[in-house]
Amino acid sequence: MPEFVKVSEAAKLYGCTTQNLYKHIRKGNLRTYHRFGTRVVRVDELMELAEFVEPRGDNRKHMPKMSC
C-alpha cells in the first residue's frame, strides 16, 4: 500500500464522500500534505482516524435502490 494517497482515493478507502473527508480535514482530525503537485493524505493517519471516527456519507451513487 502506498504511503500517500489523493484525498479522493482516501475517501474511497475510508468509506465516505470527499466532502465528508474534507470536513475532517477542516476540523483538524486529518492532516493533508502537498506532494506531487496535489493534496494528499498519509494512509497510516487515515487508518488511525478510522479507528476513532466511523465514516459517514457513503457514496450513494453506487448503493442499490430501495424498493417500497
N, C-alpha and C positions, 0 to 999 in steps of 0.2 A: 504494500500500500504506500502511496506517495506521502511525503511529509506535509505538503501543502496542496490544497485544492481550491478551486474557484468557489465563490460564495454560492453560485447556482448548484454546483456539484455537492457542496457541503449541505445544502438544504435537502437534496435527494438522499444523502447518507443519513441525515438526521431525521428525515421523515416529515418535513414541513415545507411550507412555501418559502420563497426567498424573502417575501415581505416579513414573515414571522421571524426569520433568522436575522434580518436587519433590525428588528425590534430588540432582539437580544444584544446585538452589537451596540445599538444606541444606549441601552440600559447599562452597558459595561459588563455584561455576562460573558461576552466573547470578544476577543481581540482580533483585529484584522491586520494584515501586513501588505505592503506593496512590493510585489515580486513579479518579475517577467512582464512589467507594464500593466498589471491588473491587480485588483484587490483579491487577496487570498486568505484562507483560514488554515491554521495548523490542525491537522487531523486529530492529534492527541488532545488538544484543547476542546475540540468539538465532542470527542468521546467523553471527556470529563464533564462537559455541560450536560450530555445525555444522561449521566448518572444521577444528576440532581434535578433536572427540569425535563418533564415529559414533553415531547413535541406536540404542537397544535397546528391546525391549519393545513392538514394534508392536502395534497394536490387533488382537487375534486374532479378535474377533467378525466382522470383515469379511474375513478370509482364507478362501480356498476350502478345503473339506475335502479331506484327502488320502485317496486310496483305497488300500487294501492290496493 
